[in-house]
């Protein structure tokens, strides 16, 4: 087994070099926000979608656009608005007078990287059209179904403070996102660096550092990252603790959880932990990989009770308590 892990380690060191180049290229534009950058790469490697939440001005859109520029692939930015229609995303049938028949006109969803900007500004039908494509990896126009080209990744942003004119994503739909990250303000030193770098606009040339083939190859290698049975049991215990807290000496948090995380959380946690190990250039998953991504995988999958909301308790508070209490292998 040790020999196998050493071989996987060596293969990962050889095939993950492009990630270092991608991060270096993004550092030309983005100051700080290292966690957000790593989580975007985790979503890309683990074939999962990501929801980015933060107040305006924290470079959410800029970060996603910069990531797309570092990859030689198709990118589309969709600005979600209240008057958007599902056909504006998926496409529609148009009548061609020359051939006297309806032909499909594909929408912006037919790209590899999709930036769904301010996703909570669009009504439920539009959100559902996007989320169906995310889950099924296909789109139906008329009576014809089209498979979406891989790699396919949706990176959605939403503003948590401006609720007027927004349509919050239902829990069943938000569960489709592998990760939900919350972007915080930069530090004083980082903000000073932002002022010095961007106060006077200077065009920054971004050179593509990765190809779709490299990403797909990395995804295949990700499945070979070794995960011990004890690590598998550990991540399942973390998810089960959101459903049956008393079984893990966490009875005090039970009144604060209306519904725990779904089985999709266990799958996402396993994949995200493997991707985190890959980024750290390891061929095996360690407990710290699971802990590093647990907050981002679980925060949007725990539905709080009215009691928790009344006491201003957040999902993050509960997850941190679970991480402290569940035994680490």
C-alpha positions as CSV (number, residue, x, y, z in Angstrom):
1,X,0.0,0.0,0.0
2,X,2.8,2.4,0.9
3,X,4.4,1.7,-2.5
4,X,1.1,2.5,-4.2
5,X,0.8,5.8,-2.3
6,X,4.3,6.8,-3.3
7,X,3.5,6.1,-6.9
8,X,0.3,8.2,-6.7
9,X,2.3,11.0,-4.9
10,X,4.8,11.0,-7.8
11,X,2.1,11.1,-10.4
12,X,0.3,14.0,-8.6
13,X,3.5,16.0,-8.3
14,X,4.0,15.6,-12.1
15,X,0.4,16.4,-13.1
16,X,-0.5,19.1,-10.6
17,X,2.2,21.5,-11.7
18,X,-0.3,23.5,-13.8
19,X,-2.2,24.4,-10.6
20,X,0.9,26.3,-9.3
21,X,1.1,28.2,-12.6
22,X,-2.7,29.0,-12.5
23,X,-2.4,30.4,-8.9
24,X,0.7,32.4,-9.9
25,X,-1.1,33.9,-12.9
26,X,-4.1,34.8,-10.7
27,X,-1.9,36.5,-8.2
28,X,-1.1,39.1,-10.8
29,X,-4.6,40.4,-10.5
30,X,-6.0,39.1,-7.1
31,X,-4.6,40.3,-3.8
32,X,-5.0,37.8,-1.0
33,X,-8.2,35.7,-0.9
34,X,-6.1,32.5,-1.0
35,X,-8.9,30.4,0.4
36,X,-11.3,31.5,-2.3
37,X,-8.7,30.7,-5.0
38,X,-8.1,27.3,-3.6
39,X,-11.8,26.5,-3.2
40,X,-12.3,27.4,-6.9
41,X,-9.6,25.0,-7.9
42,X,-11.1,22.3,-5.6
43,X,-14.5,22.7,-7.3
44,X,-12.8,22.6,-10.7
45,X,-10.9,19.4,-9.9
46,X,-13.8,17.7,-8.0
47,X,-16.3,18.3,-10.8
48,X,-18.6,20.3,-8.4
49,X,-20.2,23.7,-8.6
50,X,-19.4,26.6,-6.2
51,X,-21.5,29.4,-4.7
52,X,-19.6,32.5,-3.6
53,X,-21.3,34.8,-1.1
54,X,-19.9,38.2,0.0
55,X,-20.7,41.9,0.2
56,X,-20.1,44.0,-2.9
57,X,-16.6,44.9,-3.8
58,X,-14.7,41.8,-2.6
59,X,-13.5,40.8,-6.1
60,X,-15.8,37.8,-6.4
61,X,-16.6,38.4,-10.1
62,X,-13.0,39.5,-10.9
63,X,-11.6,36.3,-9.3
64,X,-13.9,34.0,-11.3
65,X,-13.2,35.9,-14.6
66,X,-9.4,35.7,-13.9
67,X,-9.6,32.0,-13.2
68,X,-11.4,31.5,-16.5
69,X,-8.7,33.5,-18.3
70,X,-6.0,31.2,-17.0
71,X,-7.7,28.2,-18.8
72,X,-7.8,27.7,-22.5
73,X,-11.6,27.0,-22.6
74,X,-14.9,28.7,-23.3
75,X,-16.2,31.1,-20.6
76,X,-19.6,32.9,-20.3
77,X,-20.7,35.4,-17.8
78,X,-24.5,35.6,-17.2
79,X,-25.8,38.6,-15.3
80,X,-28.9,37.4,-13.5
81,X,-31.8,39.9,-13.4
82,X,-35.5,39.7,-12.4
83,X,-36.6,39.9,-16.1
84,X,-34.4,37.0,-17.2
85,X,-36.1,34.0,-18.9
86,X,-35.0,30.3,-18.8
87,X,-34.5,30.5,-22.6
88,X,-32.0,33.3,-22.1
89,X,-29.8,30.7,-20.4
90,X,-30.5,27.4,-22.1
91,X,-31.4,28.7,-25.6
92,X,-34.6,28.3,-27.7
93,X,-35.9,27.3,-31.2
94,X,-36.0,30.0,-33.9
95,X,-37.7,29.7,-37.3
96,X,-35.3,29.7,-40.3
97,X,-37.2,30.9,-43.3
98,X,-34.6,29.6,-45.7
99,X,-35.1,26.0,-44.7
100,X,-38.6,26.6,-43.4
101,X,-38.1,24.8,-40.1
102,X,-37.2,25.5,-36.5
103,X,-33.5,25.3,-35.6
104,X,-32.0,25.4,-32.1
105,X,-30.2,28.5,-30.9
106,X,-28.0,27.5,-28.0
107,X,-27.8,29.7,-25.0
108,X,-24.7,30.8,-22.9
109,X,-25.0,27.6,-20.8
110,X,-23.2,25.8,-23.6
111,X,-19.7,26.8,-22.3
112,X,-17.2,25.2,-20.0
113,X,-17.0,27.8,-17.3
114,X,-20.1,29.7,-16.3
115,X,-20.2,32.7,-14.1
116,X,-23.7,33.1,-12.7
117,X,-23.5,36.6,-11.3
118,X,-25.9,37.5,-8.6
119,X,-27.9,34.3,-9.0
120,X,-30.4,35.2,-6.4
121,X,-31.7,38.2,-8.5
122,X,-33.4,35.8,-11.0
123,X,-36.8,34.2,-10.4
124,X,-37.2,30.5,-9.5
125,X,-37.8,29.3,-13.1
126,X,-34.5,30.7,-14.3
127,X,-32.7,29.4,-11.2
128,X,-34.2,25.9,-11.9
129,X,-33.1,26.0,-15.5
130,X,-29.5,26.6,-14.5
131,X,-29.5,24.1,-11.6
132,X,-31.0,21.4,-13.8
133,X,-28.2,21.8,-16.2
134,X,-25.8,21.7,-13.3
135,X,-27.2,18.4,-12.0
136,X,-28.0,16.6,-15.3
137,X,-25.1,18.0,-17.4
138,X,-27.6,18.3,-20.3
139,X,-30.1,20.8,-21.7
140,X,-33.3,20.2,-23.6
141,X,-34.3,22.6,-26.4
142,X,-37.6,21.7,-28.0
143,X,-37.6,17.9,-28.3
144,X,-33.8,17.6,-28.6
145,X,-31.5,17.0,-25.6
146,X,-27.9,18.2,-25.8
147,X,-25.1,17.1,-23.5
148,X,-22.9,19.8,-22.1
149,X,-19.2,19.8,-22.9
150,X,-16.8,18.8,-20.1
151,X,-15.3,20.3,-18.1
152,X,-18.4,22.1,-17.0
153,X,-18.4,24.3,-13.9
154,X,-20.9,26.8,-12.6
155,X,-19.5,29.5,-10.3
156,X,-22.3,31.5,-8.8
157,X,-22.2,34.7,-6.7
158,X,-24.8,36.3,-4.5
159,X,-25.0,39.3,-2.3
160,X,-26.1,38.5,1.3
161,X,-27.1,42.0,2.4
162,X,-29.3,43.4,-0.3
163,X,-32.6,41.5,-0.2
164,X,-34.9,43.8,-2.2
165,X,-35.6,42.3,-5.6
166,X,-34.0,39.0,-4.9
167,X,-35.2,35.4,-4.9
168,X,-33.3,33.3,-2.4
169,X,-32.4,29.8,-3.6
170,X,-34.5,27.1,-2.1
171,X,-32.6,24.6,0.1
172,X,-33.2,21.7,-2.4
173,X,-31.6,23.8,-5.1
174,X,-28.7,25.2,-3.1
175,X,-27.8,21.6,-2.2
176,X,-26.7,21.1,-5.8
177,X,-23.6,23.3,-5.1
178,X,-20.7,21.2,-3.8
179,X,-19.2,24.2,-2.0
180,X,-20.5,27.5,-0.6
181,X,-17.8,29.9,0.5
182,X,-18.1,33.2,2.3
183,X,-15.7,35.9,1.3
184,X,-14.5,38.3,4.0
185,X,-12.9,41.7,3.9
186,X,-9.2,41.8,3.1
187,X,-6.6,42.6,5.9
188,X,-5.1,46.0,6.2
189,X,-1.9,45.0,4.4
190,X,-3.9,43.4,1.6
191,X,-6.1,46.4,1.2
192,X,-3.0,48.6,1.0
193,X,-1.7,46.3,-1.7
194,X,-5.0,46.5,-3.6
195,X,-4.8,50.3,-3.6
196,X,-1.3,50.4,-4.8
197,X,-2.0,47.8,-7.6
198,X,-5.4,48.8,-8.8
199,X,-6.0,52.5,-7.9
200,X,-4.5,53.5,-11.2
201,X,-6.0,51.1,-13.8
202,X,-3.3,49.2,-15.7
203,X,-4.2,46.3,-18.0
204,X,-2.8,43.0,-16.8
205,X,-2.1,40.4,-19.4
206,X,-3.3,36.9,-18.2
207,X,-1.6,34.0,-20.0
208,X,-3.6,30.7,-20.1
209,X,-1.8,28.1,-18.0
210,X,-4.1,25.1,-18.3
211,X,-6.1,23.2,-20.9
212,X,-9.3,21.2,-20.6
213,X,-7.3,18.1,-21.2
214,X,-5.1,18.7,-18.1
215,X,-8.2,19.3,-16.0
216,X,-9.9,16.1,-17.2
217,X,-6.7,14.2,-16.6
218,X,-6.4,15.6,-13.1
219,X,-10.0,14.6,-12.4
220,X,-9.3,11.0,-13.4
221,X,-6.2,11.0,-11.1
222,X,-8.3,12.4,-8.3
223,X,-10.2,9.1,-8.1
224,X,-6.9,7.3,-7.3
225,X,-6.1,9.5,-4.3
226,X,-6.1,7.0,-1.4
227,X,-8.7,7.4,1.4
228,X,-8.4,5.1,4.4
229,X,-11.5,3.5,5.8
230,X,-11.0,5.5,9.0
231,X,-11.1,8.7,7.1
232,X,-14.2,7.6,5.2
233,X,-15.8,6.8,8.6
234,X,-14.7,10.1,10.0
235,X,-16.3,12.2,7.2
236,X,-19.5,10.1,7.4
237,X,-19.5,10.7,11.2
238,X,-19.3,14.5,10.6
239,X,-22.4,14.4,8.3
240,X,-24.3,12.0,10.7
241,X,-23.6,14.4,13.6
242,X,-25.7,17.0,11.8
243,X,-28.7,14.6,11.8
244,X,-28.2,12.7,15.1
245,X,-26.1,15.0,17.3
246,X,-26.9,13.1,20.5
247,X,-25.1,10.1,19.2
248,X,-21.9,12.1,19.2
249,X,-22.3,13.8,22.6
250,X,-23.7,16.9,20.9
251,X,-27.2,16.9,22.4
252,X,-27.0,20.6,23.1
253,X,-27.1,21.5,19.4
254,X,-30.0,19.3,18.5
255,X,-32.6,22.0,19.1
256,X,-30.8,24.3,16.7
257,X,-31.0,21.9,13.7
258,X,-34.2,21.5,11.8
259,X,-32.7,19.2,9.1
260,X,-29.2,17.8,8.8
261,X,-27.0,17.5,5.8
262,X,-28.1,15.2,2.9
263,X,-26.2,12.1,1.6
264,X,-25.0,14.4,-1.2
265,X,-22.9,16.1,1.6
266,X,-21.0,12.9,2.3
267,X,-20.2,12.5,-1.4
268,X,-19.1,16.1,-1.8
269,X,-17.0,16.0,1.4
270,X,-15.1,13.0,0.1
271,X,-14.5,14.5,-3.3
272,X,-13.5,17.9,-1.9
273,X,-11.1,16.3,0.6
274,X,-9.5,14.4,-2.2
275,X,-9.1,17.6,-4.3
276,X,-7.7,19.4,-1.3
277,X,-5.1,16.6,-0.9
278,X,-4.3,16.9,-4.7
279,X,-3.7,20.6,-4.4
280,X,-1.3,20.0,-1.5
281,X,0.3,17.4,-3.8
282,X,-0.4,14.4,-1.7
283,X,-1.7,11.0,-2.9
284,X,-3.7,10.3,0.3
285,X,-6.4,12.1,2.3
286,X,-5.5,13.2,5.8
287,X,-8.0,14.3,8.5
288,X,-6.9,17.9,8.0
289,X,-8.1,17.7,4.4
290,X,-11.6,16.8,5.5
291,X,-11.5,19.5,8.2
292,X,-10.3,22.1,5.7
293,X,-13.3,21.7,3.4
294,X,-16.0,20.7,5.9
295,X,-17.2,24.2,6.6
296,X,-17.6,25.0,2.9
297,X,-19.3,21.6,2.1
298,X,-21.8,21.7,5.1
299,X,-22.7,25.3,5.8
300,X,-25.5,25.5,3.1
301,X,-26.8,22.0,3.9
302,X,-27.8,22.5,7.5
303,X,-31.2,24.0,7.9
304,X,-31.5,25.9,11.2
305,X,-34.5,25.8,13.5
306,X,-36.4,28.9,14.6
307,X,-34.7,28.7,17.9
308,X,-31.3,28.9,16.4
309,X,-32.3,31.9,14.3
310,X,-33.7,33.6,17.3
311,X,-30.5,33.1,19.2
312,X,-28.4,34.3,16.2
313,X,-26.7,30.9,15.9
314,X,-25.2,30.2,12.5
315,X,-24.4,27.0,10.6
316,X,-20.8,27.8,11.0
317,X,-21.1,27.8,14.8
318,X,-22.7,24.3,14.7
319,X,-20.1,22.9,12.2
320,X,-17.2,24.1,14.3
321,X,-18.7,22.5,17.4
322,X,-19.1,19.2,15.5
323,X,-15.5,19.4,14.3
324,X,-14.4,19.9,17.9
325,X,-16.4,17.0,19.2
326,X,-16.3,14.2,16.6
327,X,-13.3,12.0,17.2
328,X,-10.4,12.4,14.7
329,X,-8.9,9.2,13.5
